[in-house]
Amino acid sequence: MIDLVYKIAAFLVTLGILVVFHELGHYVVARWCGVKVLRFSVGFGRVVWSRKAGPDQTEWAVSAIPLGGYVKMADEREGDVAPADLARAFNRQSVWKRIAIVAAGPIANLLLAIVLYAGTYMVGIPGQRAVIAEPASATAAAAAGLRGGDLVVALDGVPVQSWQDLRWRLLRAQDRDAVALAVRPKDARAEDAPVVRSLALGGVKAADWEGNAIAMLGLRPDLGAPLVGEAVPGKPAANAGLMKGDHITAIDGVATRSPGDVAQTTNANAGKPLTFRIERDGAVSDIVVTPEAAEQGGKTVGLAGLRLSVDPQEAQRMAVTVRFGVVDAFAQGARKTWELSVFTLKMLGRIFTGEASVKNISGPLTLADFAGQSAQAGALVFVGYLALISISLGVLNLLPVPLLDGGHLLYYFAEVVKGSPVSDRVFEVGQRIGMAMLAVLMALALFNDFSRLF
């Protein structure tokens, strides 16, 4: 119950911040353009709290339905406007002023993302060095000549700051046939130039990028031999003799360099004996473990009964903090915002064409869940989540869909081309189409939310 309340609170904080900045964008530019603002509301529906302030006595309100907000301006299309305020009515402004006012909301969300990302870069983002484990022989990484211990320092000439950065840059390059990875081999001297390897991406299908495509390429983080935190009593690993504090260095002769390596191997070998090479107190030994079969998600997987972690000394050795000065931090924040905006549009295009699953569409329940998880993970993670959702809100609102800001911009640009506003009939039909599209989208998002939960 406490966890649920925490997630709801984190979601409301997230939504409140994003809505306030979005509507402030509309409000500020409207005031700059001389338009009279009647109400600034966080939320829709019945007003539950309000105060009037400012030279125009704008009503600042909180409304009952917290899924959005609005700025109500003097507009003859929506009601009577006092004769003294006619010149300040929204509908009497030039088309370029109306474009600026409408576009200001989404742009405010994108600017907020830049500021938030810049803040995290100035504080410092913790991550792990982009050191790869030995690739499996039949993978693209092995074919490219990559070896265990290689440190990736750049991708297509762009510096790679961490393993997380490497994953993001590969994800962005998924439409390409190959990328150039600049690496420093494990035994390279400090003065040696990086070696460039060509990593082929063509073998990964479009649908696979929604899963663990990076691992399919043969790229895995080198986190050192995983440490046994607990061998669950009565389970295969404990029965075979594994103990807390053991390091698992290999399974069936294949090196293990992360807890995930062990889990992947045991999951894929239910009921089959596996030889674990163990390092205990400086001594090396082999122990045969037969993972027991269990049903998970409709599939049979093997479970050894181990709780694993990364060795603290290895974690410290692999840790890196990505930090920039003020100017560079804002430059990095702008680049990150641009990259995520483009990626969001590409992902929407792939969903629309069927290349990506509609299951990627999330609704308020999933957003609340992620908001709670990110808030529990710490301030930096929560700020990063806030920036990501702010980008999504900004990009989605710029789509040319009636009812959204982008739909209004479409009408105004049509007005620029034809020299007069679109007809009331066109506007009305567009609003109905937009309402239907958003209703279908929300229904799909809620269906996905409930599918994930239950």
C-alpha positions as CSV (number, residue, x, y, z in Angstrom):
1,M,0.0,0.0,0.0
2,I,2.8,2.4,0.9
3,D,4.6,1.6,-2.4
4,L,1.4,2.4,-4.3
5,V,1.0,5.7,-2.5
6,Y,4.6,6.5,-3.3
7,K,4.2,5.8,-7.0
8,I,1.0,7.8,-7.2
9,A,2.7,10.7,-5.4
10,A,5.8,10.5,-7.7
11,F,3.5,10.4,-10.8
12,L,1.5,13.5,-9.7
13,V,4.7,15.4,-9.0
14,T,6.0,14.4,-12.4
15,L,2.8,15.4,-14.2
16,G,2.5,18.6,-12.2
17,I,5.9,19.8,-13.1
18,L,5.6,19.0,-16.8
19,V,2.1,20.5,-17.1
20,V,3.1,23.7,-15.3
21,F,6.1,24.2,-17.6
22,H,4.1,23.4,-20.7
23,E,1.3,25.8,-19.8
24,L,3.8,28.4,-18.7
25,G,5.2,28.3,-22.2
26,H,1.8,29.2,-23.6
27,Y,1.2,31.8,-20.9
28,V,4.5,33.7,-21.1
29,V,4.4,34.0,-24.9
30,A,0.7,35.0,-24.9
31,R,1.6,37.8,-22.5
32,W,4.5,38.8,-24.6
33,C,2.2,39.0,-27.6
34,G,-0.3,41.2,-25.7
35,V,-3.0,38.5,-25.4
36,K,-5.2,38.6,-22.3
37,V,-5.0,35.4,-20.3
38,L,-8.2,34.6,-18.3
39,R,-7.2,31.3,-16.6
40,F,-4.1,29.2,-16.0
41,S,-5.3,25.8,-14.9
42,V,-3.4,22.7,-13.8
43,G,-5.8,19.9,-14.5
44,F,-9.2,19.7,-16.4
45,G,-12.8,19.8,-15.3
46,R,-14.2,21.4,-12.2
47,V,-12.0,24.0,-10.5
48,V,-11.2,22.9,-7.0
49,W,-9.0,25.8,-6.0
50,S,-8.3,29.2,-7.6
51,R,-6.8,32.6,-6.9
52,K,-6.8,35.7,-9.1
53,A,-3.5,37.7,-9.5
54,G,-1.6,39.8,-12.0
55,P,-2.4,43.0,-13.9
56,D,-5.2,41.1,-15.8
57,Q,-6.5,39.3,-12.7
58,T,-5.7,36.0,-14.3
59,E,-7.3,33.1,-12.5
60,W,-4.7,30.6,-11.3
61,A,-6.5,27.3,-10.8
62,V,-6.2,23.7,-9.9
63,S,-8.9,21.5,-11.4
64,A,-10.3,18.0,-10.5
65,I,-8.8,15.9,-13.3
66,P,-4.9,16.1,-13.0
67,L,-4.1,14.7,-16.5
68,G,-3.0,17.9,-18.2
69,G,-3.9,21.6,-18.0
70,Y,-4.8,24.6,-20.1
71,V,-4.4,28.3,-20.6
72,K,-7.7,30.1,-21.4
73,M,-7.3,33.3,-23.3
74,A,-9.7,36.0,-24.4
75,D,-11.1,34.6,-27.7
76,E,-14.3,35.6,-29.5
77,R,-14.8,32.0,-30.8
78,E,-15.2,30.8,-27.2
79,G,-17.2,33.5,-25.6
80,D,-18.0,37.2,-25.4
81,V,-15.0,39.5,-25.1
82,A,-15.3,43.0,-23.6
83,P,-14.9,45.8,-26.1
84,A,-11.9,47.1,-24.3
85,D,-10.1,43.7,-24.7
86,L,-11.0,43.0,-28.4
87,A,-7.5,44.0,-29.6
88,R,-6.0,41.5,-27.0
89,A,-8.2,38.6,-28.1
90,F,-6.3,35.5,-29.3
91,N,-8.3,35.2,-32.5
92,R,-7.4,38.8,-33.5
93,Q,-3.7,38.2,-33.4
94,S,-1.5,37.8,-36.5
95,V,-1.1,34.1,-37.6
96,W,2.6,34.3,-36.6
97,K,1.8,35.4,-33.1
98,R,-0.8,32.5,-32.8
99,I,1.9,30.1,-34.1
100,A,4.3,31.3,-31.5
101,I,1.8,31.1,-28.6
102,V,0.8,27.5,-29.5
103,A,4.3,26.3,-30.2
104,A,5.6,27.7,-26.9
105,G,4.1,24.9,-24.8
106,P,5.9,22.0,-26.4
107,I,9.1,24.1,-26.8
108,A,9.0,24.8,-23.0
109,N,9.0,21.0,-22.4
110,L,12.0,20.6,-24.6
111,L,13.8,23.5,-22.9
112,L,13.0,22.0,-19.5
113,A,14.6,18.7,-20.6
114,I,17.8,20.5,-21.7
115,V,18.0,22.2,-18.3
116,L,17.4,19.0,-16.4
117,Y,19.9,17.0,-18.4
118,A,22.4,19.8,-18.0
119,G,21.9,19.7,-14.3
120,T,22.6,16.0,-14.1
121,Y,25.8,16.4,-16.2
122,M,27.0,19.1,-13.9
123,V,26.4,17.0,-10.8
124,G,27.8,13.9,-12.5
125,I,26.1,10.8,-13.8
126,P,27.4,7.5,-12.3
127,G,28.0,4.7,-14.8
128,Q,30.4,1.9,-15.7
129,R,33.3,1.9,-18.1
130,A,32.5,0.6,-21.6
131,V,34.7,-2.5,-21.1
132,I,33.4,-5.5,-22.9
133,A,33.5,-9.2,-21.9
134,E,34.8,-11.8,-24.3
135,P,32.3,-12.1,-27.1
136,A,30.8,-15.5,-28.1
137,S,32.4,-16.9,-31.2
138,A,29.4,-16.7,-33.4
139,T,28.6,-13.1,-32.8
140,A,29.1,-9.9,-34.8
141,A,31.4,-8.6,-32.0
142,A,33.7,-11.6,-32.4
143,A,33.7,-11.3,-36.2
144,A,34.7,-7.6,-35.8
145,G,37.8,-8.7,-33.8
146,L,36.6,-7.4,-30.4
147,R,38.1,-9.1,-27.4
148,G,37.4,-9.3,-23.7
149,G,38.8,-6.3,-21.9
150,D,38.6,-3.9,-24.8
151,L,37.5,-0.5,-23.7
152,V,35.2,1.3,-26.3
153,V,36.2,4.9,-26.4
154,A,34.2,6.1,-29.5
155,L,31.5,5.1,-31.9
156,D,31.6,6.6,-35.4
157,G,34.0,9.2,-34.0
158,V,31.7,10.3,-31.2
159,P,33.3,9.8,-27.7
160,V,31.7,7.0,-25.6
161,Q,31.6,8.1,-22.0
162,S,30.2,4.9,-20.4
163,W,28.6,1.5,-21.0
164,Q,25.2,3.2,-20.8
165,D,26.3,5.7,-23.5
166,L,27.5,2.9,-25.7
167,R,24.1,1.1,-25.5
168,W,22.3,4.4,-26.4
169,R,24.5,5.1,-29.4
170,L,24.1,1.6,-30.7
171,L,20.3,1.8,-30.3
172,R,20.3,5.1,-32.3
173,A,22.4,3.4,-35.0
174,Q,20.0,0.4,-35.5
175,D,19.0,1.5,-39.0
176,R,22.6,1.3,-40.2
177,D,24.5,-1.7,-41.6
178,A,27.6,-1.2,-39.5
179,V,29.3,1.2,-37.0
180,A,33.0,1.9,-36.3
181,L,34.0,1.2,-32.8
182,A,37.3,2.8,-31.5
183,V,38.7,0.6,-28.8
184,R,41.7,0.4,-26.5
185,P,42.7,-3.2,-26.1
186,K,43.3,-4.5,-22.5
187,D,47.1,-4.7,-23.0
188,A,47.5,-1.3,-24.9
189,R,49.9,1.3,-23.6
190,A,48.7,4.8,-22.7
191,E,50.4,6.3,-25.7
192,D,48.9,3.8,-28.2
193,A,46.2,5.1,-30.6
194,P,42.8,3.4,-30.4
195,V,42.1,0.5,-32.8
196,V,39.0,0.9,-35.0
197,R,36.8,-2.2,-35.5
198,S,33.8,-2.4,-37.8
199,L,30.8,-3.9,-36.1
200,A,28.1,-5.2,-38.4
201,L,24.5,-4.5,-37.3
202,G,22.7,-6.0,-40.3
203,G,22.2,-9.4,-38.7
204,V,19.9,-7.9,-36.0
205,K,16.2,-7.7,-37.1
206,A,14.2,-4.6,-36.4
207,A,12.0,-6.4,-33.9
208,D,15.1,-7.6,-32.0
209,W,16.1,-4.1,-31.1
210,E,13.1,-4.0,-28.7
211,G,14.7,-6.8,-26.8
212,N,18.4,-7.4,-25.9
213,A,19.9,-6.7,-29.3
214,I,23.2,-5.5,-27.7
215,A,23.8,-8.9,-26.2
216,M,22.8,-10.5,-29.6
217,L,25.7,-8.6,-31.1
218,G,28.0,-10.2,-28.6
219,L,28.5,-7.1,-26.5
220,R,28.4,-7.7,-22.8
221,P,29.8,-5.6,-19.9
222,D,32.8,-6.9,-18.2
223,L,31.9,-6.7,-14.5
224,G,34.4,-9.3,-13.3
225,A,33.6,-12.8,-12.0
226,P,30.2,-12.7,-10.3
227,L,30.1,-13.1,-6.5
228,V,27.8,-15.5,-4.8
229,G,25.7,-13.6,-2.2
230,E,23.7,-16.6,-1.2
231,A,23.3,-20.2,-2.2
232,V,19.7,-20.9,-1.3
233,P,19.5,-24.0,1.0
234,G,18.0,-27.0,-0.6
235,K,18.5,-25.7,-4.2
236,P,20.9,-27.2,-6.8
237,A,23.8,-24.8,-6.2
238,A,23.8,-25.2,-2.4
239,N,23.4,-29.0,-2.7
240,A,26.4,-29.1,-5.1
241,G,28.6,-27.2,-2.6
242,L,28.6,-23.6,-3.7
243,M,28.9,-21.1,-0.9
244,K,28.5,-17.5,-0.1
245,G,31.7,-15.6,-1.2
246,D,32.5,-17.9,-4.1
247,H,33.5,-16.3,-7.4
248,I,32.1,-18.0,-10.5
249,T,34.8,-17.6,-13.1
250,A,33.4,-19.9,-15.8
251,I,30.6,-22.3,-16.7
252,D,31.4,-25.2,-19.0
253,G,34.6,-23.5,-20.0
254,V,33.0,-20.2,-21.0
255,A,34.1,-17.2,-18.9
256,T,31.4,-15.5,-16.8
257,R,31.8,-11.7,-16.4
258,S,28.5,-10.6,-14.8
259,P,25.6,-12.1,-12.8
260,G,23.6,-11.9,-16.0
261,D,26.0,-14.4,-17.7
262,V,25.3,-17.0,-15.0
263,A,21.5,-16.4,-15.1
264,Q,21.4,-16.7,-18.9
265,T,23.4,-20.0,-18.9
266,T,21.5,-21.6,-16.1
267,N,18.1,-20.5,-17.5
268,A,18.9,-22.1,-20.9
269,N,20.0,-25.4,-19.4
270,A,17.2,-26.8,-17.2
271,G,18.0,-30.3,-16.0
272,K,21.4,-30.4,-17.7
273,P,24.6,-30.7,-15.6
274,L,26.9,-27.6,-15.8
275,T,30.5,-27.4,-14.6
276,F,31.0,-24.2,-12.5
277,R,34.6,-23.1,-12.1
278,I,34.8,-21.6,-8.6
279,E,37.4,-19.4,-7.0
280,R,37.3,-19.7,-3.2
281,D,39.9,-18.2,-0.9
282,G,42.5,-18.2,-3.8
283,A,41.9,-21.8,-4.7
284,V,40.2,-22.9,-7.9
285,S,37.8,-25.9,-8.2
286,D,35.1,-27.3,-10.5
287,I,31.6,-28.1,-9.2
288,V,28.8,-29.7,-11.2
289,V,25.4,-28.0,-10.8
290,T,22.2,-29.2,-12.5
291,P,19.7,-26.4,-12.6
292,E,16.2,-27.5,-11.7
293,A,13.4,-26.9,-14.2
294,A,10.8,-24.3,-13.4
295,E,7.9,-22.5,-15.2
296,Q,8.3,-18.8,-15.8
297,G,6.1,-16.8,-18.1
298,G,4.9,-19.9,-19.9
299,K,8.5,-21.2,-20.5
300,T,10.6,-23.8,-18.8
301,V,13.8,-22.3,-17.4
302,G,16.6,-23.7,-15.3
303,L,17.2,-22.3,-11.8
304,A,20.4,-23.0,-9.7
305,G,19.2,-21.2,-6.6
306,L,21.8,-18.5,-6.5
307,R,21.7,-14.8,-5.5
308,L,24.6,-13.1,-7.2
309,S,26.2,-9.7,-7.2
310,V,29.1,-7.8,-8.6
311,D,32.3,-8.0,-6.5
312,P,32.6,-4.6,-4.8
313,Q,36.2,-4.2,-5.8
314,E,35.3,-4.9,-9.4
315,A,32.4,-2.5,-9.2
316,Q,34.7,0.3,-7.9
317,R,37.3,-0.5,-10.7
318,M,34.7,-0.3,-13.4
319,A,32.9,2.8,-12.0
320,V,33.0,6.1,-13.9
321,T,31.3,9.4,-13.4
322,V,30.3,11.4,-16.5
323,R,30.6,15.1,-15.6
324,F,30.9,18.3,-17.6
325,G,31.4,22.0,-16.9
326,V,28.5,24.4,-17.2
327,V,28.8,25.3,-20.9
328,D,29.6,21.7,-22.0
329,A,26.8,20.4,-19.7
330,F,24.2,22.5,-21.5
331,A,25.6,21.5,-24.9
332,Q,25.4,17.8,-23.8
333,G,21.8,18.4,-22.5
334,A,20.8,20.0,-25.8
335,R,22.3,17.1,-27.8
336,K,20.7,14.5,-25.6
337,T,17.3,16.2,-25.9
338,W,17.7,16.4,-29.7
339,E,18.7,12.8,-30.0
340,L,15.8,11.6,-27.8
341,S,13.4,13.8,-29.8
342,V,14.5,12.3,-33.1
343,F,14.5,8.8,-31.6
344,T,10.9,9.3,-30.3
345,L,9.7,10.3,-33.8
346,K,11.5,7.4,-35.4
347,M,9.9,5.0,-32.9
348,L,6.5,6.4,-33.5
349,G,7.0,6.0,-37.3
350,R,8.1,2.4,-36.7
351,I,5.0,1.7,-34.7
352,F,2.8,3.3,-37.3
353,T,4.4,1.1,-40.1
354,G,4.2,-2.0,-38.0
355,E,8.0,-2.4,-37.7
356,A,7.7,-2.0,-33.9
357,S,5.1,-3.4,-31.6
358,V,2.2,-1.3,-30.3
359,K,3.1,-2.7,-26.9
360,N,5.7,0.1,-26.7
361,I,2.9,2.5,-26.1
362,S,2.5,3.2,-22.4
363,G,-0.3,4.9,-20.4
364,P,-0.6,6.6,-17.0
365,L,-0.3,3.3,-15.0
366,T,3.1,2.4,-16.5
367,L,4.2,6.0,-16.2
368,A,3.2,6.1,-12.5
369,D,5.1,2.8,-12.0
370,F,8.3,4.1,-13.6
371,A,7.9,7.4,-11.8
372,G,7.8,5.6,-8.4
373,Q,10.8,3.4,-9.3
374,S,12.9,6.3,-10.5
375,A,12.1,8.3,-7.4
376,Q,13.1,5.4,-5.2
377,A,16.4,5.0,-7.2
378,G,17.5,8.6,-6.3
379,A,17.3,12.2,-7.3
380,L,19.5,11.8,-10.4
381,V,17.5,9.0,-11.8
382,F,14.2,10.8,-11.1
383,V,15.4,14.0,-12.8
384,G,16.5,11.9,-15.9
385,Y,13.1,10.3,-16.0
386,L,11.4,13.7,-15.7
387,A,13.5,15.0,-18.6
388,L,12.6,11.9,-20.7
389,I,8.9,12.3,-20.1
390,S,9.2,16.1,-20.8
391,I,10.7,15.3,-24.2
392,S,7.9,12.8,-24.9
393,L,5.3,15.3,-24.0
394,G,6.9,18.0,-26.1
395,V,7.3,15.8,-29.2
396,L,3.8,14.3,-29.0
397,N,2.2,17.7,-28.7
398,L,3.9,18.8,-31.8
399,L,2.4,16.0,-33.9
400,P,-0.1,17.3,-36.5
401,V,-3.0,15.7,-34.7
402,P,-6.2,17.9,-34.2
403,L,-6.8,18.7,-30.5
404,L,-3.0,18.7,-29.9
405,D,-0.8,21.8,-30.2
406,G,0.6,20.4,-33.5
407,G,-2.9,20.1,-34.9
408,H,-3.5,23.8,-34.3
409,L,-0.1,24.6,-35.8
410,L,-1.2,22.7,-38.9
411,Y,-4.3,24.9,-39.2
412,Y,-2.2,28.0,-38.8
413,F,0.4,27.0,-41.4
414,A,-2.5,26.2,-43.8
415,E,-3.7,29.7,-43.1
416,V,-0.3,31.1,-44.0
417,V,-0.4,29.2,-47.3
418,K,-4.0,30.0,-48.3
419,G,-4.1,33.5,-46.9
420,S,-7.2,32.9,-44.8
421,P,-8.2,30.8,-41.8
422,V,-9.5,27.3,-42.4
423,S,-13.3,27.0,-42.4
424,D,-15.3,26.2,-39.3
425,R,-16.4,23.0,-41.0
426,V,-12.8,21.8,-41.6
427,F,-11.9,22.8,-38.0
428,E,-14.9,20.8,-36.6
429,V,-14.2,17.7,-38.6
430,G,-10.5,17.8,-37.7
431,Q,-11.4,18.1,-34.0
432,R,-13.6,15.0,-34.2
433,I,-11.0,13.0,-36.0
434,G,-8.4,14.1,-33.4
435,M,-10.7,13.1,-30.6
436,A,-11.3,9.7,-32.1
437,M,-7.5,9.2,-32.6
438,L,-6.7,10.2,-29.1
439,A,-9.4,8.0,-27.7
440,V,-8.1,5.0,-29.6
441,L,-4.5,5.8,-28.5
442,M,-5.6,6.1,-24.8
443,A,-7.5,2.9,-24.9
444,L,-4.5,1.1,-26.4
445,A,-2.2,2.6,-23.8
446,L,-4.5,1.5,-20.9
447,F,-4.8,-2.0,-22.4
448,N,-1.0,-2.2,-22.5
449,D,-0.8,-0.9,-18.9
450,F,-3.3,-3.6,-17.6
451,S,-1.5,-6.3,-19.6
452,R,1.8,-5.5,-18.0
453,L,0.2,-5.4,-14.5
454,F,-1.9,-8.6,-14.8
